[in-house]
Amino acid sequence: MKRGVSGVTGLVLAGLLSGCVPSPLRAQSGAQLRVSVQPGSRPVQPVTGEDALYRAPGPGSLNVSTDRPAFVTSVVLPAQGGAVVLPTVQTRPGEVISTPLPGTQGFTQVFTVASLAPMPLEAATGARSVSDVSRVVEAAARALPAGAYTVGTTVYRVVRFGSLDVSSNFRDALVRVNGSRVGTTPVAVPDLPEGQVSVEVSRSGYKTVTQRVNIVGDSVSRVDVTLRPITGTLSVRSDLLADLFVERQGAGTVQPGVGLDLPLRPGVVALNVVPRDRRFAAQNLLVRVTADQVSPVICEIQGGAYTCKLP
């Protein structure tokens, strides 16, 4: 005895096949024939990785084959119900028959029933649920001997697609959509299914920007991102009026009792604090600047000497 095989294409929905679909609509254990079912056209492959997505009206057809002569009937069940029963076709072993599919919207299931004798399934027309279709198949199978039929399941979604244009204040910022790398700015991303996506724009040394963007079918959604440097804050306080130099470059003047905050790239920097009062010596020290944190430097007179230290 040959074991039945269900040609499950599109979404890999183990839960759907093992738990949600009643047993009359699954590949039948001990079936005397095998059926293979494939959509007649390739799905759209968005960069975000979704599987089995089609533009309207859908795949257009099913390619069906069996390993022995059989009667094949497909029942198309759209998301909103209202099942369509396709005309029964007869197959010869190894012959691929193309069966036209009606247009649908959204999540669509097709149950392709292959049997050694005709199975009247017209009663499934207009069915609103998988359970309704299952009852019709189960009733029709009662007139057949054991192992005389099996079922192949095809699952896909028919959706509208839009596109996304991403730009930034840099021409080489990395762009990811739903975690998938799609290129560097400026970049156009076609064939995104409508709905929300996460857009991430990043560049070394700059804060990553992440936005939620709504993709609208047959439209272009545009995102323009301003990337800002990753910085920490060097905060200098002084008892004396003093000039500051960072890496030997003038960085400003610190006023007594006021202080000066400097946004700097993370890392170790050389800081020179030069009092305007020349009776006191300039102070030279290395300060580690940490991203999104304040690195304080306190310069004060103690015991007649001017010193700078890190708290």
The 8 nearest C-alpha neighbors of each residue, nearest first, counted from 0:
[[1, 31, 29, 2, 30, 146, 32, 3],
 [2, 0, 31, 30, 32, 29, 3, 33],
 [1, 3, 29, 30, 28, 4, 0, 31],
 [4, 2, 30, 33, 27, 26, 149, 28],
 [5, 3, 26, 33, 6, 34, 2, 151],
 [4, 6, 151, 26, 7, 150, 152, 34],
 [5, 7, 151, 35, 36, 152, 8, 4],
 [8, 6, 152, 153, 5, 151, 9, 154],
 [9, 7, 153, 154, 6, 10, 37, 152],
 [10, 8, 51, 154, 155, 50, 11, 153],
 [9, 11, 12, 50, 51, 154, 8, 155],
 [12, 10, 13, 9, 8, 7, 154, 15],
 [11, 13, 15, 14, 10, 16, 17, 154],
 [12, 14, 16, 15, 17, 11, 18, 10],
 [13, 15, 17, 18, 12, 16, 19, 20],
 [16, 14, 19, 12, 13, 18, 17, 20],
 [17, 15, 13, 20, 14, 18, 19, 12],
 [18, 16, 14, 15, 13, 19, 20, 25],
 [17, 19, 14, 15, 20, 16, 21, 13],
 [18, 20, 15, 16, 17, 21, 14, 129],
 [19, 21, 16, 18, 15, 22, 24, 17],
 [22, 20, 23, 24, 19, 133, 130, 25],
 [21, 23, 25, 24, 20, 27, 133, 26],
 [24, 22, 137, 21, 25, 133, 136, 27],
 [25, 23, 22, 21, 133, 150, 20, 26],
 [26, 24, 22, 150, 23, 27, 5, 21],
 [27, 25, 5, 150, 149, 4, 3, 151],
 [28, 26, 149, 3, 30, 25, 29, 150],
 [27, 29, 30, 2, 3, 26, 146, 149],
 [30, 28, 2, 146, 27, 1, 0, 31],
 [29, 31, 146, 3, 2, 27, 32, 28],
 [32, 30, 1, 146, 0, 147, 29, 2],
 [33, 31, 30, 3, 1, 66, 67, 34],
 [32, 34, 3, 4, 65, 66, 35, 2],
 [33, 35, 65, 64, 151, 4, 113, 36],
 [36, 34, 6, 64, 63, 65, 151, 37],
 [35, 37, 63, 6, 62, 151, 34, 61],
 [36, 38, 62, 61, 39, 8, 63, 35],
 [39, 37, 61, 40, 58, 62, 60, 36],
 [38, 40, 60, 61, 62, 58, 37, 59],
 [41, 39, 58, 38, 42, 59, 60, 61],
 [40, 42, 43, 39, 38, 58, 53, 51],
 [43, 41, 53, 52, 51, 44, 40, 58],
 [42, 44, 52, 53, 45, 41, 51, 190],
 [43, 45, 42, 46, 48, 50, 49, 52],
 [46, 44, 47, 190, 191, 48, 43, 49],
 [45, 47, 48, 44, 179, 181, 191, 176],
 [48, 46, 45, 179, 177, 49, 176, 191],
 [47, 49, 46, 45, 50, 44, 179, 177],
 [50, 48, 47, 45, 51, 52, 44, 46],
 [49, 51, 52, 10, 9, 48, 44, 42],
 [50, 52, 9, 155, 42, 10, 156, 53],
 [53, 51, 156, 42, 43, 50, 157, 155],
 [54, 52, 157, 42, 57, 43, 156, 158],
 [53, 55, 157, 57, 158, 159, 56, 52],
 [56, 54, 57, 157, 53, 158, 102, 104],
 [55, 57, 102, 103, 54, 59, 157, 58],
 [58, 56, 55, 53, 59, 157, 54, 102],
 [59, 57, 40, 60, 38, 39, 53, 56],
 [60, 58, 100, 57, 99, 39, 56, 101],
 [61, 59, 99, 100, 39, 98, 58, 38],
 [60, 62, 38, 39, 98, 97, 37, 63],
 [61, 63, 97, 37, 96, 39, 36, 38],
 [64, 62, 36, 96, 95, 35, 61, 97],
 [63, 65, 95, 35, 94, 34, 93, 96],
 [66, 64, 34, 67, 33, 92, 93, 35],
 [65, 67, 92, 33, 93, 32, 34, 64],
 [66, 68, 92, 65, 91, 69, 32, 93],
 [69, 67, 91, 90, 92, 65, 115, 66],
 [70, 68, 115, 90, 114, 89, 113, 67],
 [69, 71, 89, 114, 113, 117, 88, 115],
 [72, 70, 113, 88, 87, 112, 89, 69],
 [73, 71, 87, 112, 111, 85, 86, 113],
 [74, 72, 111, 85, 110, 112, 84, 75],
 [73, 75, 84, 110, 109, 83, 85, 111],
 [76, 74, 109, 83, 82, 108, 84, 73],
 [75, 77, 82, 108, 107, 80, 109, 74],
 [78, 76, 107, 80, 79, 103, 106, 108],
 [77, 79, 106, 80, 107, 105, 76, 104],
 [78, 80, 77, 81, 127, 76, 105, 104],
 [81, 79, 127, 77, 78, 82, 76, 128],
 [80, 82, 125, 126, 127, 83, 76, 79],
 [83, 81, 76, 125, 126, 124, 75, 80],
 [82, 84, 75, 124, 74, 85, 125, 81],
 [85, 83, 74, 124, 73, 121, 75, 82],
 [84, 86, 73, 72, 74, 83, 87, 75],
 [87, 85, 72, 88, 84, 73, 71, 98],
 [88, 86, 72, 71, 85, 70, 89, 73],
 [89, 87, 71, 70, 86, 90, 72, 96],
 [88, 90, 70, 69, 71, 87, 91, 68],
 [91, 89, 69, 68, 94, 70, 88, 92],
 [90, 92, 68, 94, 67, 93, 69, 89],
 [91, 93, 67, 66, 94, 65, 68, 90],
 [94, 92, 66, 64, 65, 91, 95, 67],
 [93, 95, 91, 92, 64, 96, 90, 65],
 [96, 94, 64, 63, 62, 93, 97, 90],
 [95, 97, 63, 62, 98, 64, 94, 90],
 [98, 96, 62, 61, 60, 63, 99, 95],
 [97, 99, 61, 60, 96, 62, 100, 63],
 [100, 98, 60, 59, 61, 97, 101, 85],
 [99, 101, 60, 59, 98, 102, 61, 58],
 [102, 100, 103, 99, 59, 56, 57, 83],
 [101, 103, 56, 57, 100, 55, 104, 59],
 [104, 102, 56, 77, 57, 101, 157, 105],
 [105, 103, 157, 158, 106, 77, 55, 102],
 [104, 106, 157, 156, 158, 78, 107, 103],
 [105, 107, 156, 78, 155, 77, 157, 104],
 [108, 106, 77, 155, 78, 156, 154, 76],
 [109, 107, 154, 76, 153, 75, 77, 110],
 [108, 110, 75, 153, 74, 152, 76, 111],
 [109, 111, 152, 74, 73, 151, 112, 150],
 [112, 110, 73, 151, 150, 72, 152, 109],
 [111, 113, 150, 72, 71, 149, 73, 110],
 [114, 112, 71, 149, 148, 70, 69, 150],
 [113, 115, 148, 70, 116, 69, 147, 112],
 [114, 116, 69, 147, 70, 148, 117, 68],
 [115, 117, 114, 70, 118, 69, 143, 147],
 [116, 118, 70, 119, 114, 115, 71, 87],
 [119, 117, 139, 120, 116, 140, 114, 70],
 [120, 118, 121, 139, 117, 122, 136, 135],
 [119, 121, 122, 123, 118, 135, 136, 139],
 [122, 120, 123, 124, 119, 84, 135, 85],
 [121, 123, 120, 124, 135, 119, 125, 126],
 [124, 122, 121, 126, 132, 120, 135, 125],
 [125, 123, 82, 83, 122, 126, 84, 121],
 [124, 126, 81, 82, 123, 127, 83, 80],
 [127, 125, 82, 81, 123, 124, 131, 128],
 [126, 128, 80, 81, 125, 82, 131, 129],
 [129, 127, 131, 130, 126, 80, 132, 76],
 [128, 130, 132, 131, 133, 20, 127, 76],
 [129, 131, 133, 128, 132, 134, 21, 20],
 [130, 132, 128, 134, 133, 129, 126, 127],
 [133, 131, 129, 135, 123, 130, 134, 126],
 [134, 132, 130, 136, 131, 135, 23, 24],
 [133, 135, 137, 131, 132, 136, 138, 130],
 [134, 136, 138, 132, 133, 137, 123, 139],
 [137, 135, 139, 133, 138, 134, 140, 132],
 [136, 138, 134, 140, 135, 139, 23, 133],
 [137, 139, 135, 136, 140, 141, 134, 142],
 [138, 140, 136, 137, 141, 118, 119, 142],
 [141, 139, 137, 143, 142, 138, 136, 118],
 [142, 140, 143, 139, 138, 137, 144, 145],
 [141, 143, 140, 139, 144, 138, 118, 116],
 [144, 142, 140, 141, 147, 145, 116, 139],
 [143, 145, 147, 146, 142, 141, 140, 148],
 [146, 144, 147, 143, 30, 148, 29, 140],
 [145, 147, 30, 31, 29, 148, 144, 27],
 [146, 148, 115, 114, 145, 144, 31, 30],
 [149, 147, 114, 113, 146, 30, 115, 112],
 [148, 150, 27, 26, 113, 3, 112, 30],
 [151, 149, 112, 26, 111, 25, 5, 24],
 [150, 152, 5, 6, 111, 110, 36, 34],
 [153, 151, 110, 7, 109, 6, 5, 111],
 [152, 154, 109, 8, 7, 108, 110, 9],
 [153, 155, 108, 9, 107, 10, 8, 109],
 [156, 154, 51, 107, 9, 106, 52, 10],
 [157, 155, 106, 105, 52, 107, 53, 158],
 [156, 158, 53, 105, 104, 54, 57, 55],
 [159, 157, 54, 105, 53, 156, 192, 160],
 [158, 160, 216, 193, 192, 54, 161, 217],
 [161, 159, 192, 216, 191, 190, 193, 217],
 [160, 162, 216, 217, 218, 191, 215, 190],
 [163, 161, 189, 219, 188, 191, 190, 220],
 [162, 164, 220, 188, 219, 187, 221, 189],
 [165, 163, 187, 221, 186, 222, 220, 188],
 [164, 166, 222, 186, 185, 223, 221, 184],
 [167, 165, 185, 223, 184, 224, 222, 186],
 [166, 168, 224, 169, 223, 225, 184, 170],
 [167, 169, 225, 226, 170, 224, 166, 223],
 [170, 168, 167, 171, 172, 184, 226, 166],
 [169, 171, 184, 172, 185, 167, 168, 183],
 [170, 172, 183, 184, 169, 173, 185, 202],
 [173, 171, 202, 183, 184, 201, 169, 170],
 [172, 174, 183, 201, 200, 182, 202, 171],
 [175, 173, 200, 183, 182, 199, 181, 180],
 [174, 176, 180, 179, 199, 178, 181, 198],
 [175, 177, 198, 179, 178, 197, 199, 47],
 [178, 176, 197, 179, 196, 47, 175, 198],
 [177, 179, 176, 175, 180, 47, 197, 199],
 [180, 178, 175, 176, 177, 47, 181, 46],
 [179, 181, 175, 182, 174, 176, 178, 173],
 [180, 182, 175, 174, 179, 176, 46, 188],
 [183, 181, 174, 180, 173, 186, 184, 175],
 [184, 182, 173, 172, 171, 174, 186, 185],
 [185, 183, 186, 170, 166, 172, 171, 165],
 [184, 186, 166, 165, 183, 170, 167, 187],
 [185, 187, 184, 165, 164, 183, 182, 188],
 [186, 188, 164, 163, 189, 165, 185, 162],
 [187, 189, 163, 162, 164, 186, 190, 181],
 [190, 188, 162, 191, 187, 163, 161, 45],
 [191, 189, 160, 45, 162, 161, 192, 188],
 [190, 192, 160, 161, 162, 45, 189, 193],
 [193, 191, 160, 159, 161, 190, 194, 158],
 [194, 192, 214, 215, 216, 160, 159, 161],
 [193, 195, 214, 213, 192, 196, 215, 212],
 [194, 196, 213, 212, 214, 211, 197, 193],
 [195, 197, 212, 211, 177, 198, 213, 176],
 [196, 198, 211, 177, 176, 210, 212, 199],
 [199, 197, 176, 210, 209, 175, 211, 196],
 [198, 200, 209, 175, 174, 208, 176, 197],
 [201, 199, 174, 208, 173, 207, 172, 209],
 [202, 200, 207, 173, 172, 208, 199, 174],
 [203, 201, 172, 205, 173, 204, 207, 200],
 [202, 204, 205, 201, 206, 172, 207, 229],
 [203, 205, 229, 228, 202, 206, 264, 230],
 [206, 204, 228, 229, 227, 202, 203, 226],
 [205, 207, 229, 227, 228, 226, 208, 201],
 [206, 208, 201, 200, 205, 209, 199, 202],
 [207, 209, 200, 199, 206, 201, 210, 226],
 [210, 208, 199, 198, 200, 207, 197, 211],
 [211, 209, 198, 197, 212, 199, 208, 196],
 [210, 212, 197, 196, 198, 195, 213, 209],
 [213, 211, 196, 195, 210, 214, 197, 198],
 [212, 214, 195, 194, 215, 196, 211, 193],
 [215, 213, 193, 194, 161, 195, 220, 212],
 [214, 216, 193, 161, 218, 213, 217, 194],
 [215, 217, 161, 160, 159, 193, 218, 214],
 [216, 218, 161, 160, 215, 159, 219, 162],
 [219, 217, 161, 216, 215, 162, 220, 214],
 [218, 220, 162, 163, 161, 221, 164, 217],
 [221, 219, 163, 214, 164, 162, 218, 222],
 [222, 220, 164, 163, 165, 219, 223, 166],
 [221, 223, 165, 164, 166, 224, 220, 163],
 [224, 222, 166, 167, 165, 221, 225, 168],
 [225, 223, 167, 226, 166, 222, 168, 208],
 [226, 224, 168, 167, 227, 223, 208, 169],
 [227, 225, 205, 224, 206, 168, 228, 167],
 [226, 228, 205, 206, 225, 229, 207, 204],
 [229, 227, 205, 204, 230, 206, 226, 264],
 [228, 230, 205, 206, 204, 290, 264, 227],
 [231, 229, 264, 290, 263, 265, 262, 228],
 [230, 232, 290, 291, 292, 289, 263, 288],
 [233, 231, 262, 293, 261, 294, 234, 263],
 [232, 234, 294, 261, 260, 293, 295, 262],
 [235, 233, 260, 295, 259, 294, 232, 296],
 [234, 236, 296, 259, 258, 295, 297, 260],
 [235, 237, 258, 297, 298, 296, 259, 234],
 [238, 236, 298, 239, 255, 299, 297, 258],
 [239, 237, 255, 299, 298, 300, 256, 240],
 [240, 238, 237, 255, 241, 274, 254, 299],
 [239, 241, 254, 255, 253, 275, 274, 237],
 [240, 242, 274, 273, 275, 253, 252, 239],
 [243, 241, 252, 273, 272, 251, 253, 274],
 [244, 242, 272, 250, 251, 271, 252, 249],
 [243, 245, 249, 271, 248, 247, 250, 270],
 [244, 246, 270, 248, 247, 269, 250, 249],
 [245, 247, 269, 248, 268, 244, 270, 271],
 [248, 246, 244, 245, 249, 271, 269, 270],
 [247, 249, 244, 245, 246, 250, 243, 271],
 [250, 248, 244, 251, 243, 245, 247, 242],
 [249, 251, 244, 243, 245, 248, 252, 242],
 [252, 250, 243, 249, 242, 253, 244, 259],
 [253, 251, 242, 241, 243, 254, 250, 240],
 [252, 254, 258, 259, 241, 240, 242, 255],
 [253, 255, 240, 257, 258, 256, 252, 237],
 [256, 254, 238, 239, 237, 257, 240, 258],
 [255, 257, 258, 254, 238, 237, 236, 239],
 [258, 256, 254, 255, 259, 236, 253, 237],
 [257, 259, 236, 253, 254, 235, 256, 237],
 [258, 260, 253, 235, 234, 261, 236, 257],
 [261, 259, 234, 233, 232, 235, 262, 258],
 [260, 262, 233, 232, 263, 234, 259, 250],
 [263, 261, 232, 231, 230, 233, 260, 264],
 [264, 262, 230, 231, 232, 261, 265, 233],
 [263, 265, 230, 231, 229, 266, 262, 288],
 [266, 264, 288, 289, 290, 230, 231, 263],
 [265, 267, 288, 287, 268, 264, 289, 286],
 [266, 268, 287, 286, 288, 285, 269, 265],
 [269, 267, 286, 285, 270, 287, 246, 266],
 [268, 270, 285, 246, 245, 284, 286, 271],
 [271, 269, 245, 284, 244, 283, 285, 268],
 [270, 272, 283, 244, 282, 243, 273, 245],
 [271, 273, 243, 282, 281, 242, 241, 274],
 [272, 274, 281, 242, 241, 271, 243, 275],
 [275, 273, 241, 276, 240, 281, 242, 239],
 [274, 276, 241, 277, 240, 273, 242, 239],
 [277, 275, 274, 278, 279, 240, 239, 241],
 [278, 276, 279, 275, 274, 280, 273, 281],
 [277, 279, 276, 280, 274, 275, 305, 304],
 [280, 278, 277, 305, 276, 274, 281, 304],
 [281, 279, 282, 278, 277, 305, 274, 273],
 [280, 282, 273, 272, 274, 279, 283, 271],
 [283, 281, 272, 271, 307, 280, 273, 284],
 [284, 282, 271, 270, 272, 281, 285, 269],
 [283, 285, 270, 269, 286, 282, 271, 307],
 [284, 286, 269, 268, 270, 267, 287, 283],
 [285, 287, 268, 267, 288, 284, 269, 270],
 [288, 286, 267, 266, 268, 289, 285, 294],
 [287, 289, 265, 266, 231, 294, 267, 286],
 [290, 288, 265, 231, 292, 291, 287, 266],
 [289, 291, 231, 230, 265, 292, 229, 288],
 [292, 290, 231, 230, 289, 293, 232, 229],
 [291, 293, 231, 290, 289, 232, 294, 288],
 [294, 292, 232, 233, 295, 231, 234, 291],
 [293, 295, 233, 288, 234, 232, 292, 296],
 [296, 294, 234, 235, 233, 293, 309, 297],
 [295, 297, 235, 309, 308, 234, 236, 298],
 [298, 296, 236, 307, 308, 235, 237, 309],
 [299, 297, 307, 237, 306, 236, 238, 308],
 [298, 300, 238, 305, 306, 237, 301, 297],
 [301, 299, 305, 304, 303, 306, 238, 302],
 [300, 302, 304, 303, 299, 305, 306, 298],
 [303, 301, 304, 300, 305, 299, 306, 279],
 [302, 304, 301, 300, 305, 279, 299, 306],
 [305, 303, 300, 301, 302, 306, 279, 299],
 [304, 306, 300, 299, 279, 301, 303, 280],
 [307, 305, 298, 299, 304, 300, 308, 282],
 [308, 306, 298, 297, 282, 299, 296, 305],
 [309, 307, 297, 296, 310, 298, 306, 284],
 [308, 310, 296, 295, 297, 307, 286, 294],
 [309, 308, 295, 296, 297, 294, 307, 298]]
